[in-house]
Amino acid sequence: MRTPTAHVVENLTGLGATGVALLLAITDRAPVQGHPLIPTLQVGLGPLAAPFEADLDGCFAAAPAPEAFFRALLELLRDCAEGRCRPRAWQAGHTDFQLTRGLTGVSL
């Protein structure tokens, strides 16, 4: 997928158009907006993500052991795919949708 801009919501929409069923965003800072049509799970890593723990689907303020980290990610993805959890961005209404107009696109 070509991403002509760095706009997160445009990139999420583009990834959704490829046919994905779930999106996973890993951040070391504040969470991004979720997508209203594709479940967007967000996991925070590091101390800068810790203040946003309530808005993240998972948060690891301290460096986790790789095996525990990947196990937690797989459980989160499985639970969402099977409908046992909803992304926190959906619960809070923090979603957005935008199609890219490219680098030279104009809105009227």
MODELLER restraints for C-alpha pairs under 7 A, 6 or more apart:
rsr = mdl.restraints
at = mdl.atoms
rsr.add(forms.Gaussian(group=physical.xy_distance, feature=features.Distance(at['CA:3:A'], at['CA:11:A']), mean=6.47, stdev=0.5))
rsr.add(forms.Gaussian(group=physical.xy_distance, feature=features.Distance(at['CA:4:A'], at['CA:102:A']), mean=5.47, stdev=0.5))
rsr.add(forms.Gaussian(group=physical.xy_distance, feature=features.Distance(at['CA:4:A'], at['CA:103:A']), mean=5.99, stdev=0.5))
rsr.add(forms.Gaussian(group=physical.xy_distance, feature=features.Distance(at['CA:5:A'], at['CA:102:A']), mean=6.75, stdev=0.5))
rsr.add(forms.Gaussian(group=physical.xy_distance, feature=features.Distance(at['CA:5:A'], at['CA:103:A']), mean=6.65, stdev=0.5))
rsr.add(forms.Gaussian(group=physical.xy_distance, feature=features.Distance(at['CA:9:A'], at['CA:96:A']), mean=6.45, stdev=0.5))
rsr.add(forms.Gaussian(group=physical.xy_distance, feature=features.Distance(at['CA:9:A'], at['CA:97:A']), mean=6.16, stdev=0.5))
rsr.add(forms.Gaussian(group=physical.xy_distance, feature=features.Distance(at['CA:9:A'], at['CA:98:A']), mean=6.09, stdev=0.5))
rsr.add(forms.Gaussian(group=physical.xy_distance, feature=features.Distance(at['CA:10:A'], at['CA:98:A']), mean=5.27, stdev=0.5))
rsr.add(forms.Gaussian(group=physical.xy_distance, feature=features.Distance(at['CA:10:A'], at['CA:99:A']), mean=5.53, stdev=0.5))
rsr.add(forms.Gaussian(group=physical.xy_distance, feature=features.Distance(at['CA:10:A'], at['CA:100:A']), mean=5.41, stdev=0.5))
rsr.add(forms.Gaussian(group=physical.xy_distance, feature=features.Distance(at['CA:12:A'], at['CA:35:A']), mean=6.71, stdev=0.5))
rsr.add(forms.Gaussian(group=physical.xy_distance, feature=features.Distance(at['CA:13:A'], at['CA:97:A']), mean=6.46, stdev=0.5))
rsr.add(forms.Gaussian(group=physical.xy_distance, feature=features.Distance(at['CA:13:A'], at['CA:98:A']), mean=6.53, stdev=0.5))
rsr.add(forms.Gaussian(group=physical.xy_distance, feature=features.Distance(at['CA:13:A'], at['CA:99:A']), mean=6.50, stdev=0.5))
rsr.add(forms.Gaussian(group=physical.xy_distance, feature=features.Distance(at['CA:16:A'], at['CA:38:A']), mean=6.49, stdev=0.5))
rsr.add(forms.Gaussian(group=physical.xy_distance, feature=features.Distance(at['CA:21:A'], at['CA:38:A']), mean=6.43, stdev=0.5))
rsr.add(forms.Gaussian(group=physical.xy_distance, feature=features.Distance(at['CA:22:A'], at['CA:38:A']), mean=5.93, stdev=0.5))
rsr.add(forms.Gaussian(group=physical.xy_distance, feature=features.Distance(at['CA:22:A'], at['CA:39:A']), mean=5.19, stdev=0.5))
rsr.add(forms.Gaussian(group=physical.xy_distance, feature=features.Distance(at['CA:22:A'], at['CA:40:A']), mean=6.15, stdev=0.5))
rsr.add(forms.Gaussian(group=physical.xy_distance, feature=features.Distance(at['CA:23:A'], at['CA:38:A']), mean=6.93, stdev=0.5))
rsr.add(forms.Gaussian(group=physical.xy_distance, feature=features.Distance(at['CA:23:A'], at['CA:39:A']), mean=6.15, stdev=0.5))
rsr.add(forms.Gaussian(group=physical.xy_distance, feature=features.Distance(at['CA:23:A'], at['CA:40:A']), mean=4.59, stdev=0.5))
rsr.add(forms.Gaussian(group=physical.xy_distance, feature=features.Distance(at['CA:23:A'], at['CA:41:A']), mean=6.11, stdev=0.5))
rsr.add(forms.Gaussian(group=physical.xy_distance, feature=features.Distance(at['CA:24:A'], at['CA:40:A']), mean=5.76, stdev=0.5))
rsr.add(forms.Gaussian(group=physical.xy_distance, feature=features.Distance(at['CA:24:A'], at['CA:41:A']), mean=4.86, stdev=0.5))
rsr.add(forms.Gaussian(group=physical.xy_distance, feature=features.Distance(at['CA:24:A'], at['CA:42:A']), mean=5.85, stdev=0.5))
rsr.add(forms.Gaussian(group=physical.xy_distance, feature=features.Distance(at['CA:25:A'], at['CA:41:A']), mean=6.13, stdev=0.5))
rsr.add(forms.Gaussian(group=physical.xy_distance, feature=features.Distance(at['CA:25:A'], at['CA:42:A']), mean=4.71, stdev=0.5))
rsr.add(forms.Gaussian(group=physical.xy_distance, feature=features.Distance(at['CA:25:A'], at['CA:43:A']), mean=6.33, stdev=0.5))
rsr.add(forms.Gaussian(group=physical.xy_distance, feature=features.Distance(at['CA:26:A'], at['CA:42:A']), mean=5.77, stdev=0.5))
rsr.add(forms.Gaussian(group=physical.xy_distance, feature=features.Distance(at['CA:26:A'], at['CA:43:A']), mean=4.87, stdev=0.5))
rsr.add(forms.Gaussian(group=physical.xy_distance, feature=features.Distance(at['CA:26:A'], at['CA:44:A']), mean=5.82, stdev=0.5))
rsr.add(forms.Gaussian(group=physical.xy_distance, feature=features.Distance(at['CA:27:A'], at['CA:43:A']), mean=6.28, stdev=0.5))
rsr.add(forms.Gaussian(group=physical.xy_distance, feature=features.Distance(at['CA:27:A'], at['CA:44:A']), mean=4.90, stdev=0.5))
rsr.add(forms.Gaussian(group=physical.xy_distance, feature=features.Distance(at['CA:27:A'], at['CA:45:A']), mean=6.11, stdev=0.5))
rsr.add(forms.Gaussian(group=physical.xy_distance, feature=features.Distance(at['CA:28:A'], at['CA:44:A']), mean=5.52, stdev=0.5))
rsr.add(forms.Gaussian(group=physical.xy_distance, feature=features.Distance(at['CA:28:A'], at['CA:45:A']), mean=4.86, stdev=0.5))
rsr.add(forms.Gaussian(group=physical.xy_distance, feature=features.Distance(at['CA:28:A'], at['CA:46:A']), mean=5.73, stdev=0.5))
rsr.add(forms.Gaussian(group=physical.xy_distance, feature=features.Distance(at['CA:28:A'], at['CA:48:A']), mean=6.06, stdev=0.5))
rsr.add(forms.Gaussian(group=physical.xy_distance, feature=features.Distance(at['CA:28:A'], at['CA:49:A']), mean=5.27, stdev=0.5))
rsr.add(forms.Gaussian(group=physical.xy_distance, feature=features.Distance(at['CA:29:A'], at['CA:44:A']), mean=6.99, stdev=0.5))
rsr.add(forms.Gaussian(group=physical.xy_distance, feature=features.Distance(at['CA:29:A'], at['CA:48:A']), mean=5.20, stdev=0.5))
rsr.add(forms.Gaussian(group=physical.xy_distance, feature=features.Distance(at['CA:29:A'], at['CA:49:A']), mean=4.53, stdev=0.5))
rsr.add(forms.Gaussian(group=physical.xy_distance, feature=features.Distance(at['CA:30:A'], at['CA:49:A']), mean=5.99, stdev=0.5))
rsr.add(forms.Gaussian(group=physical.xy_distance, feature=features.Distance(at['CA:30:A'], at['CA:52:A']), mean=6.19, stdev=0.5))
rsr.add(forms.Gaussian(group=physical.xy_distance, feature=features.Distance(at['CA:31:A'], at['CA:42:A']), mean=6.84, stdev=0.5))
rsr.add(forms.Gaussian(group=physical.xy_distance, feature=features.Distance(at['CA:31:A'], at['CA:56:A']), mean=6.68, stdev=0.5))
rsr.add(forms.Gaussian(group=physical.xy_distance, feature=features.Distance(at['CA:33:A'], at['CA:89:A']), mean=6.74, stdev=0.5))
rsr.add(forms.Gaussian(group=physical.xy_distance, feature=features.Distance(at['CA:33:A'], at['CA:94:A']), mean=5.51, stdev=0.5))
rsr.add(forms.Gaussian(group=physical.xy_distance, feature=features.Distance(at['CA:33:A'], at['CA:95:A']), mean=5.04, stdev=0.5))
rsr.add(forms.Gaussian(group=physical.xy_distance, feature=features.Distance(at['CA:33:A'], at['CA:96:A']), mean=6.31, stdev=0.5))
rsr.add(forms.Gaussian(group=physical.xy_distance, feature=features.Distance(at['CA:34:A'], at['CA:40:A']), mean=5.33, stdev=0.5))
rsr.add(forms.Gaussian(group=physical.xy_distance, feature=features.Distance(at['CA:34:A'], at['CA:89:A']), mean=5.39, stdev=0.5))
rsr.add(forms.Gaussian(group=physical.xy_distance, feature=features.Distance(at['CA:34:A'], at['CA:90:A']), mean=6.93, stdev=0.5))
rsr.add(forms.Gaussian(group=physical.xy_distance, feature=features.Distance(at['CA:34:A'], at['CA:94:A']), mean=6.08, stdev=0.5))
rsr.add(forms.Gaussian(group=physical.xy_distance, feature=features.Distance(at['CA:34:A'], at['CA:95:A']), mean=4.38, stdev=0.5))
rsr.add(forms.Gaussian(group=physical.xy_distance, feature=features.Distance(at['CA:34:A'], at['CA:96:A']), mean=6.43, stdev=0.5))
rsr.add(forms.Gaussian(group=physical.xy_distance, feature=features.Distance(at['CA:35:A'], at['CA:95:A']), mean=5.03, stdev=0.5))
rsr.add(forms.Gaussian(group=physical.xy_distance, feature=features.Distance(at['CA:35:A'], at['CA:96:A']), mean=5.56, stdev=0.5))
rsr.add(forms.Gaussian(group=physical.xy_distance, feature=features.Distance(at['CA:35:A'], at['CA:97:A']), mean=6.23, stdev=0.5))
rsr.add(forms.Gaussian(group=physical.xy_distance, feature=features.Distance(at['CA:36:A'], at['CA:95:A']), mean=5.39, stdev=0.5))
rsr.add(forms.Gaussian(group=physical.xy_distance, feature=features.Distance(at['CA:36:A'], at['CA:96:A']), mean=6.28, stdev=0.5))
rsr.add(forms.Gaussian(group=physical.xy_distance, feature=features.Distance(at['CA:36:A'], at['CA:97:A']), mean=6.80, stdev=0.5))
rsr.add(forms.Gaussian(group=physical.xy_distance, feature=features.Distance(at['CA:39:A'], at['CA:87:A']), mean=6.24, stdev=0.5))
rsr.add(forms.Gaussian(group=physical.xy_distance, feature=features.Distance(at['CA:40:A'], at['CA:87:A']), mean=6.22, stdev=0.5))
rsr.add(forms.Gaussian(group=physical.xy_distance, feature=features.Distance(at['CA:41:A'], at['CA:57:A']), mean=5.99, stdev=0.5))
rsr.add(forms.Gaussian(group=physical.xy_distance, feature=features.Distance(at['CA:41:A'], at['CA:87:A']), mean=5.43, stdev=0.5))
rsr.add(forms.Gaussian(group=physical.xy_distance, feature=features.Distance(at['CA:42:A'], at['CA:56:A']), mean=5.40, stdev=0.5))
rsr.add(forms.Gaussian(group=physical.xy_distance, feature=features.Distance(at['CA:42:A'], at['CA:57:A']), mean=5.29, stdev=0.5))
rsr.add(forms.Gaussian(group=physical.xy_distance, feature=features.Distance(at['CA:42:A'], at['CA:58:A']), mean=6.65, stdev=0.5))
rsr.add(forms.Gaussian(group=physical.xy_distance, feature=features.Distance(at['CA:43:A'], at['CA:56:A']), mean=5.80, stdev=0.5))
rsr.add(forms.Gaussian(group=physical.xy_distance, feature=features.Distance(at['CA:43:A'], at['CA:57:A']), mean=5.69, stdev=0.5))
rsr.add(forms.Gaussian(group=physical.xy_distance, feature=features.Distance(at['CA:43:A'], at['CA:58:A']), mean=4.55, stdev=0.5))
rsr.add(forms.Gaussian(group=physical.xy_distance, feature=features.Distance(at['CA:43:A'], at['CA:59:A']), mean=5.44, stdev=0.5))
rsr.add(forms.Gaussian(group=physical.xy_distance, feature=features.Distance(at['CA:44:A'], at['CA:56:A']), mean=6.61, stdev=0.5))
rsr.add(forms.Gaussian(group=physical.xy_distance, feature=features.Distance(at['CA:44:A'], at['CA:58:A']), mean=6.27, stdev=0.5))
rsr.add(forms.Gaussian(group=physical.xy_distance, feature=features.Distance(at['CA:44:A'], at['CA:59:A']), mean=4.48, stdev=0.5))
rsr.add(forms.Gaussian(group=physical.xy_distance, feature=features.Distance(at['CA:44:A'], at['CA:60:A']), mean=6.00, stdev=0.5))
rsr.add(forms.Gaussian(group=physical.xy_distance, feature=features.Distance(at['CA:45:A'], at['CA:59:A']), mean=6.06, stdev=0.5))
rsr.add(forms.Gaussian(group=physical.xy_distance, feature=features.Distance(at['CA:45:A'], at['CA:60:A']), mean=4.92, stdev=0.5))
rsr.add(forms.Gaussian(group=physical.xy_distance, feature=features.Distance(at['CA:45:A'], at['CA:61:A']), mean=5.64, stdev=0.5))
rsr.add(forms.Gaussian(group=physical.xy_distance, feature=features.Distance(at['CA:46:A'], at['CA:60:A']), mean=6.15, stdev=0.5))
rsr.add(forms.Gaussian(group=physical.xy_distance, feature=features.Distance(at['CA:46:A'], at['CA:61:A']), mean=4.28, stdev=0.5))
rsr.add(forms.Gaussian(group=physical.xy_distance, feature=features.Distance(at['CA:46:A'], at['CA:62:A']), mean=5.72, stdev=0.5))
rsr.add(forms.Gaussian(group=physical.xy_distance, feature=features.Distance(at['CA:46:A'], at['CA:63:A']), mean=6.70, stdev=0.5))
rsr.add(forms.Gaussian(group=physical.xy_distance, feature=features.Distance(at['CA:47:A'], at['CA:61:A']), mean=4.68, stdev=0.5))
rsr.add(forms.Gaussian(group=physical.xy_distance, feature=features.Distance(at['CA:47:A'], at['CA:62:A']), mean=6.76, stdev=0.5))
rsr.add(forms.Gaussian(group=physical.xy_distance, feature=features.Distance(at['CA:49:A'], at['CA:61:A']), mean=6.65, stdev=0.5))
rsr.add(forms.Gaussian(group=physical.xy_distance, feature=features.Distance(at['CA:50:A'], at['CA:59:A']), mean=6.68, stdev=0.5))
rsr.add(forms.Gaussian(group=physical.xy_distance, feature=features.Distance(at['CA:50:A'], at['CA:61:A']), mean=5.38, stdev=0.5))
rsr.add(forms.Gaussian(group=physical.xy_distance, feature=features.Distance(at['CA:53:A'], at['CA:59:A']), mean=5.75, stdev=0.5))
rsr.add(forms.Gaussian(group=physical.xy_distance, feature=features.Distance(at['CA:55:A'], at['CA:88:A']), mean=6.06, stdev=0.5))
rsr.add(forms.Gaussian(group=physical.xy_distance, feature=features.Distance(at['CA:55:A'], at['CA:89:A']), mean=6.99, stdev=0.5))
rsr.add(forms.Gaussian(group=physical.xy_distance, feature=features.Distance(at['CA:56:A'], at['CA:88:A']), mean=6.37, stdev=0.5))
rsr.add(forms.Gaussian(group=physical.xy_distance, feature=features.Distance(at['CA:57:A'], at['CA:87:A']), mean=6.37, stdev=0.5))
rsr.add(forms.Gaussian(group=physical.xy_distance, feature=features.Distance(at['CA:57:A'], at['CA:88:A']), mean=6.00, stdev=0.5))
rsr.add(forms.Gaussian(group=physical.xy_distance, feature=features.Distance(at['CA:79:A'], at['CA:85:A']), mean=5.78, stdev=0.5))
rsr.add(forms.Gaussian(group=physical.xy_distance, feature=features.Distance(at['CA:80:A'], at['CA:86:A']), mean=6.12, stdev=0.5))
rsr.add(forms.Gaussian(group=physical.xy_distance, feature=features.Distance(at['CA:89:A'], at['CA:95:A']), mean=6.30, stdev=0.5))
